Amino acid sequence: MVIKVLVDNRTLEESDLVCEHGLSLYVECDGAAFLVDTGATGTFLKNACAMGIDLPAVDFCLISHGHDDHSGGLREFLELDSRAKVILSSDVFTHKFFSDKGGEIKDIGTDLLLLDDYLERFNCLDMDEAVQSGYMMPGVELREDSKLYGGVTGGSFAWWVTPDIAIVKCGCDKYSRPGGNMTLYKKALDDGADMVPDDFSHELSVAVKTVDGVVVISSCSHCGAANIIESSLETTGESRLKSFVGGLHFTDRSDSTEDDVAEFVNYMTSHHPDAKIYTGHCTGDRAKSLLSTYKNIHFFATGEEITI
């Protein structure tokens, strides 16, 4: 399994690639190639070209949640690639999303016009339609035990793309969510709806089954990385975590960063002591400093290739 970082908040030293506040990952595994997010702009496309990656050949693109630092380059991707489906939560197109960092309300949602312009390209997942049989990627042969791999498990949902790759909606709330969520809100497009704290019902992650355990890819982990890992293990029927890849949303502006890091490290140490953590994007500098003492941590950057 190979993950290439097309865009992150920082760039590898001596690299000519461009970074931005956003995330885009290119993943190859289980006979599939796919994107997780498209960054804040079309920068990920330029970096992919420089890295020799053929983006029009990807099988699908997952948009992890409705924030524009993860979907801002989506229009450029749809213009470049005329085939691949875009998988996201149906909530992304039924809500607007906001941040009030610094006391200023800012719209940080996905471009809603994309649904009108590229309707046939989207696979908008809904919890009531969790896949119970078959797989989402065309050409994948139906397995007799496929019903064991779809639907609801303890509040978590899994939509299976291949027999070993699942899109997961977190249903676990056992552990704390990051304090950085406190400045984030959403508003339903229905007339008269009020802006409310974001519950991140629109957040999705990827769980990949391997012989050594599950690899979880979670771009921002607004639902809490430990909760997302637990949901991923629950829906895959596995007990071992091999690796976690993604942001932790332990932001420098949050007053709870120290507590957030301590709880996560305690969870990893007690439950998955051998699992590797690859993090970046929304994991702030203060959190990285605290996490640097954890034995299995790596901080990724734009242009990096991660082999798991």
Buried (B, 14 or more C-beta within 10 A) or exposed (E): BEBBBBBBBBBBEEBEBBBBBBBBBBBBBBEBBBBBBBBBBBBBBBBBEBBEBEBEEBBBBBBBBBBBBBBBBBBBBBEBBEEBBBBBBBBBBBBBBBBEBEEEEEEBBBEBEBBEEBEEBBBBBEBEEBBBEBBBBEEBEEBEEBEEBBBBBEEBBBBBBBBBBBBBBBBBEEBBBBBBBBBBBBBBEEEEEEBEEBBBBBBBBBBBBBEEBBBBBBBBBBBBBBBBBBBBBBBBEBEEBBBBBBBBBBBEEBEBBBBBBEBBBEBBEEBBEEBBBBBBBBBBEBBBEBBEEEEBBEBBBBBBEBEB
